[in-house]
Amino acid sequence: MIMSIRDVAHRVYARRLRRGLTAVPRHIAIVTDGNQDAGHIDRVLGWCAEVGIPCVSVYAAAEVVEAVRRQLVGPRPLPL
């Protein structure tokens, strides 16, 4: 598997963050700025799962939520 420079940098950064954690929070909140896509949010949630953060709240504008839904499940809207 060939990794991009970005992927390698992300793994190194994530490893550094994990080493620096003295205690794992039980809950974190993420406020998106509208530039995140489903892949980015999925990576952040994956990292939270890896380090054992059980609860994550994601706050985003309605248009961001709809865009992420379309990327994950297609064009049909899902009920909130």
Secondary structure, DSSP 8 states (H G I E B T S, - for coil): ----HHHHHHHHHHHHHHHH-SS--SEEEEE--S---HHHHHHHHHHHHHHT--EEEEE--HHHHHHHHHHHH-SS----
